[in-house]
Amino acid sequence: MLPTVARVLDLDVMRRGLPQVVAGADHLERPVRWVHVSELPDVAGVLQGGELVLTTGIALPEQREGLARYVHDLADVGAAGLVVEFGRRYFDSLPRALVNAAEQRGLPLIALRRELRFVAVTEAVHALVVNAQLEQLRTSEAVHQVFNELAVEGAEPAEVVRQVAQLAGAPVVLENLAHQVLAHESAGHQEAELLEGWEAHSRGVRPPGRTGYDPRSGWLVTTVGARGQDWGRLVLIGEPGPLPEGTPHPHAMMLERGAATLALNRLVVRDRESLERQTHRTLLSGILTHALTVSEVALRAQALGVPLEGRRLVGTVLRQRRGPVPAALEAQARLRDFTELAATAIRTCRLSALVGALDDEGVGVLIALGSQQDEHGALESFAAALRKLVADGARDAAAPPPEPVVAVGSSVGSVRDARRTLLEATQVADAALHDAPGARAAAYYRLPDVRLRGLLHLLRDDERLQTYVERELGPLLAYDAEHNGQLVRMLRIYLEQGRNKSAAADAAHLSRPSFYDRLHKVERILGVDLDQVESCLSLHVALLALDAVRR
């Protein structure tokens, strides 16, 4: 940190001059970037900001207007302060015009009642400035080293957050765009106190820019994202209060490095699956992301012994219903085991398919059926074999394994359409997770089981959906958070009652005038007309999406 005006005044060399602050006493925390000695009345023209100006005043203007202009020019250029030595021009007091102008502009004005060697002052202050810059370089190098190692090692988000908190000595939280906590480190503070009502608090803190400080809350916030896709915020929680004028937050650079490491590591996929499964996963990923052309997919699959050309292709996605949340390494091992079970089930049923992990929770299977194979029979056989393998593998376990969900997309006749059947199966799988275990007699799920809630659940982690929710409902959510209100609930009741205001008022247990008043307030905050069908449809979808995101 650069020395402040107050720190400079406390130096022995300055104290020998008996300094007296005559104006701008509330701004002594301004950083001093340099000391400039000058008797020129137009010295502001050669300054860059942050300088502490030393003068005897011998060349200052005589007129009140000239003195005021001199101070205004210094304030405009961002000078840290003005020090005037008695004994050459002024002896007992400074001109009232000079003092008034400095007080008006918040420019620290200091009178030295005893003569000093200005060169001694500049040497002492410049030593502080250089030392501060060297310390900043050392700190920057240490931070650079720490986060380089984290990036190279592919550290998990929790470890990155822990390192940021340790370096800053303050709590740090990583959240997504829906203001949900992904990882946190309390740094000795009470965890419950840190996370209680997090979403409401976070919605109220939106400093400008990608990295910004909010003095009201004491939060330093930076955006996390890469390749133009922002997906979260990294928050360092400090003590409320303004920063010294012209001073950047001391932890801004470190927080930005932490955010960059998080963004980089999210792009790095670490997987220890078998080479065969890895190759299958690469092909499935190439189909879904268009990273591979149709001919490349067909050629590589043929080389793997899974011919796709001239076959009916059926996309299938497998998920396990969520039980207790496992640790990261355990979750990876569980997914690898589940993938191998799916591959074994395919071999047991003598089917031809690509089998590989699609994400952290699901397995993708692209089944290639011959012209004589019955689609329904093949899928039932595969689902039954998978469930048997899962049950056999957990026979000695203390608790039964999560029930597998088998979701199937529509069959297609060419490799070009393989992506469509896989995406459809993914959508069905995520929707099917909402069904209670054993609620469905069929061996697998298909598209007719998917409704809007399931679709939104599928998209819950998509930044575009989170942005849509914030755009449609953000002002209303922020209002409720700030005023402890129930306007979101009123809007939900109104829409769920089919826009029947009387029925909605009864459902909300409010008088009609009170309920109508709340609806009008919703319209004002969101800038919408609730009598318009399209506006209500957009808001209803946003509410369903909010439920999916919060789930």
N, C-alpha and C positions, 0 to 999 in steps of 0.2 A: 504494500500500500504506500502511495506517495505521502510525504509529510503534509499535514494540514497547516493552515495559518496558525492555529492554536499551538501546534507542536513547534513551529518556528519561533513563536513568541516565547516559548518556554526554554529555548536554548540559552546557555550561559552567555554566549556572545551577544544575544539580543537583550537579555535581562540587564546587562551592564548599561544599556541605553535607556533604562527605565521606561519601557513601552507603556503607552496608555491607549486603550481602545476607545475612540471617541465616536464611532459610528459603525453600524453593521455588526454589532456584537453577536447577533443571532446566526451569523454566517461564517464563524471562525473554523468550521469543519471543512471548508473548501480545500481541495488538494492543491498543493504548490508544485507545479511542474518545473519551474525555473525561477531564478531571481534576476531582475533586470534593473540596472542602475541607469537613470536618465534624468536630465533636467529639461528635456524638450517638452513644450506644451502640447505637441502633436505626437507623443510617443505611441499612442494607440495604433498608429499606422504600421509600426514595425513589430507588433506583438501578435502572437498566435493563439493566446488563451492559456490560462493557468499560471501566468507569471505574477510574482509578487514584485511590485514596482517600488524601488527605493529612490527618494529624492530629497533635496534640501529645500525645494520650492522656490529657488531664486529666480526661475524663469516662468513661473506660473502667471496667468493673466491677473490683471488688477481688478477687472470688472467682475461683478457677480455672475453675469451671464457667461463669461469666459470660463470661470471656475466650474460652474455647473456643467458646461459643455465638456470640459476636461474629464470630469467624473463620468458623465454619460458615455463618452467615447471609450473609457476604460471598461465600463460595465458591458457595453455592447460587444466588445471584443472578447469578453470572458476572463478578464484579469482576476487573479485570486484575491488581490488586495492592494492597498496603497499605504506606504509607510513614509511619513514626512518627518524629517529631523529638524528640531529647533536649533536656532543659533545663527542661521544665515539670513533667512527671510522672515521667519516667524519665531517668536521668543516665548510667549506665555500661552497662546491659544491659536487655533486655526480659524480661518475665516468662516463665519456662519454659513455662507453660501456653499462652501466646500463640504462642511459637515452635513448640512441639510440634504444636499444632492446625494451624498454617499449613503445616508440613512434611507432616503427614498428608493435608491436602487439596490439596497442590500449589499453594498460593497464595503468590506471591512476597511476602516480608515484608522490608522495607528499613528500616534504622535510619539516621537522619541524625545524625551526631555533632556537627554544628555547625548553629546556627540559620540559617534561610533566610527570605526574604520569600516566602510561599506564592503571592502574587499574581504574582511574577516567574516562578515555575514554571508556573502556569496559563497565563500569556500565551505563554510559549515553547512549551509543549506544544500549546496550542490553535492556534498558528500552524502547527505541523507537521500537525495534523489537517486544518485547513482547506486547506492546500496539497495534502495527499494527496487530499482530496475533489475539489479543482479539477483535479488531474492525472487523476484517475479520470474526471471528466466530459470532459476533453479527449480522453482515450484512447477513451472510449465514443463520442464524436462522430466521431472518425477511423474507428473500426471500422464505425460505422453508415454513414458515407459510402462506404467501400470496398465493403461488401456490398450497399448499395443499387445502386451502379453495376454490380456483377456480376449482380444480379438483373434490372436493366433491360436489360442487354446479353444476357441469356440465356446466361451463361458456361457452358462445359462443366465437368463435375465436376473434371477435372484442373486447370483454372484456379482453381476455388474452393479446392481442396485446396492448390494452390501458394501462394495468398494467405494461407491460414490458417498454413501452415508459415513463410512469410516474416514474418508479424506476430509469431508466437510464437517464432521462432528455434529450432524443434524439428521433428523428423520428424512427419508426419501421414499417416494411412492411412484411406481410406474402404473399408469392407468391407460385404458383404451379410449376411443373417441366417445364412448357412451358413459365415460366417467366411472368405469368399474375398475377396481384394483386388480392388477395382474400380478404384481410383486411389490413387496415393501420391506423396509428395514427401519425399525423404530428407534435405533440408536440410543437405547437406554430409557426412552419414554414409554408410557403406558400404551400398549397396542390398542386396547379398547378406546382410549381417548383419541388416538390417532385416526382410527378407522370409523368411529361412530359417526353416522350421517355424512359419510364421505361424499356421496354423489351430490347432495345439496350444497355442501361447502364448495366442492370443486366447480360446480356450475356457476357459482358467483365470482370465480377468479378467472378473469380472461385478460391478462396483460397484453399490450400490443406487441406485434412482431412474433417471430418464431421463438425468440428467447426474451422473456420480460419479467420484471419484478413488480409485484403488487404490494405497496407499502401498507395497505390496510390489513392484509392477512399475514404479511411477512413471507409469502410464497414466491420462490423463484421457479419459473416454469419454462420448459423448452419442449418443442415439438419433436416427436420421434417418427422417422419415416425414411424411406430410401426410394430412389427411382421415381420421384414425384408422387409417391403413394404414402401419405401420412396415416399412421395407425394408432398413435397414442401420444401421451404427454409424460414427461419425467418431471416430477415436482420435488423441490427441496424446501422443507418447511423450517423457516427461521422465525425470529422475533419480529412482530410488526413494527413499523416505523420507517421513515424516509431514509434514503441513502444520502450521504454528503453530496452537495451540489457538484455536478460534473463527474461523479465517481461511478464507474461501472460496478456491478455486484462482484465481490471478490471471488465468488464460486461460479460465475457464469461460464467461463471457459471450461472448467472441469465438468459442469453439468452437460454442456454441449458435447464434450468428448464421450461422456457416458452414453448420451443419446445416440451418438454416431456408432458406438460399439454395439449397442442393442440393435440398431437398424442393420448393421453389417452381419451380425450373428444370426439374425432372423433369415437372412438370405442363404446362410450356409446350412445345408441339410446333412446331418450326421446320422448315418444309419449303418448298422453292423449285420445286415441280413446276409443270407447266402448269395453267392454270385448269381445263381439261377434266378432267385427271387429279385435280386437287384436288377438283372437284365429285364425281367418281366415288368418290374415297376417302371423302368425307364421307358419301355414301349408304351405302357398305359399312360404315363405322364405325357409322352410325345403325342399321343392321340388327343388327350384332353387339352393340351396347351397349343396344339398346332406346331409344336417344335419339330415334328417329323412330317414329311410328305406322305401321302397315301402309299406311294410305291415303296418308300423306305420302310414303312411299318410292315407292309406285306412281305417284303424281302427278308427283313430281320426276323419276323415271326416264323416264316417258313424255315429259316435257318435254325430256329429254336425247336423245330418239330411241331409247330402249331400253325398249320395252314389256315389262312383266313379267306383267301380268294375263293369265290364260288361256294361259300358257306353262308348259312343264316347265323348272324351274330347276335348274341343276347348279352347285354350288359347286366351285371349283377354286382351289387354292393353289399358287403357284410359288415354289420356292426354288432357290438356287444352292449347289452343294456348296462347302464352305469351302476356299479356297486360303489363300495367305498373308494375314494379317490386314492390311487396308488402313487408312490414316489416316482420321480421321472424315470429312473433307470428301470424300475419294476414295470412301469407302463410300456417302455420300449421292449422289454423282454416279453411282456404279455402280447404285444402286437405281433412280434416276430413269431411267437408260438401259434397265435391265431392264424397268421398267414400260412404257416406250414401245415396246419390242420386243414385249411381250405384247399391247399394243393394236394394233400393226401386224399381228401374227399373226391376231388376231381379224378385222381388216378383210380380210386376205388370204383367209381362209376364208369370208368373207361371213357371219359369225356376229354375233349381237346380244348384247352383254354389257356389264356394268359392270366396269371395270378400274382398280384403284388399289392403292397400297401399303397393306399391312395393318400393318406394323411396320418395324423397321430392316432387316430381312433378306428379307422376303417380299412377294409381290404376290398380291392376291386378285382372282379373276375370277368373276363370277356370270353364267353363260351362260344365255340364255333361248332355248329351242328350240321351234320350232313343232311342231304335231301330226304333220306329215309328215317331219320331220327325224329321221334315225337318230342316236341318242345316241352309240353307240360310234364310228361313222364320223366324226361331228363332232369328237369328242375326239381321235381318232387324227390327224385332219387338222390340228387345232390344235397338238398336241404336235409333229408333224413340222415344221410351219411355224415354230414357235418355235425349235426346235433348229437349223433351217437359218439363221434370222436371227442367232442367237447365233454360229454358226460363221462366217457371212459377215462379221459385224462384227469378228471377231477374226482374220481371215485374215492381216492384216499384223502382228499382235501377236507379241512374242517368245515368249510362252508361251500355250498353249491356255487358253480361259476355263473357269471352273468349270462342270461339267455341270449343266444345269437339271434340277430334279426337278419333275414334274407330278403333283400329287395331286388326286384327285377324290372328292367326297362323293356320297352317294346322291341321285338326282334327286327333287325334290318338286314338288307340283302347285299350290302357292299361295305368294304373297309371305309369308304368315304363317310358313311353314316354311323360308324362305330362310336364316334364321340357323342352323338345324340342319345344313343341307348345307354351309354355309361352315365351321362349327366342326368337322364331321367331316373335311372336306378339310384343315383345319389340323392336326388330329391325325395324319392319314395322312402329311402332308408332313414333319412333324418325325420321325416314325418312319422314314420312307423315307431320311432323311439318314444313317442308320446302315448302309444297304446299300452295298456297294462299287460304285464306278462301273462301269457295264456289266454288273452282276450280274443284271439283269432284262431280259428280251427285250421285254416289253410296253412300249407307249409311255407308259403312265401307271400310277400306283398307286391302289389302292382299299382299302376298309376291311379286307378279309381279310388284308392285309399287316401290319396293326398288331397288336402284342402289348403286354403289360404294360410292358415296358421302353420301348417307344416312347411309351406314354401318360405314363409318369413323366418321360420326357425332355421331352415337351411342357410339363409342369407344373413344370419344374425351377426357373424363376424366380418361381414363385408363392410368396408369403410363407407361405401356408397349408401348402404342402408342406414348406417349410423348417422351419416350426414343428412339423409332424408328426414330421419326422426328429429334431429336437431333443428333443421330448417322449418319443419312443420310445427313442432311442439316446444322448441327450445325456449322462446320467450315465456310461454305459459309454465313450463317446468321451473324456470328461474324465478318467476313471480311466486309460485307456490313455495319454493325453497326459501325465499327471502321473507315472505309474509306468513309462513306456516299455513298456507291456504289449501283449499280443496277444489280448485277450479278444474284440474285435470280429471278428478273424479266426477265432477258435475258434467263435464263434456262427455265422458265415457257413458254415464247413465243416459244422457240425452240421446246419444247415438244408438245405444243398445235398446232403447225403447222405440226405435224406428222413427226418431225425430218427432215423437208425440210429446209435446211439452207438458201436457196435463199428466200423462202417465209417468213421465220422467220426474216431475215434481213430487208425485206420490211416492215413487221409488226412492227418491232422495230424502223423504220425510221432511220436506220443506213446503211452506206455503207457495202458491203459484207466483205471487209478486216477488218473493225472495229468490225463487229459482230463476225467474225470468231476468232478474237483475244480475244474477251470476252469469247467465248466458250472454247478456250484453257486455259484461266485463270481459268474458272470453273473446268475444268478437273484437273488442277494442284492442286487447293485448296482441291478438294474432293478426289483426287486420283482415278478417274474413267476414263473410256473410253466411251465417248458419242456415239461411233459407235456401242457399244454393246447393243442389244435390252434389255437384262435383266437389265443392269445398268440403262437404261432410264426408264424402267418400274418401278423399285424400286424408282427412284427419282420422277417420276410422282405421284406415290402413296403417297410418303412423302409430296409432295406439296399439294395434296388434303387433306391429314391429317393435314397439317399445317393450311390450311383454316378452317378446322373443329375445330381445337383446338383454333384458334384465334376468331372464331365466338362465 
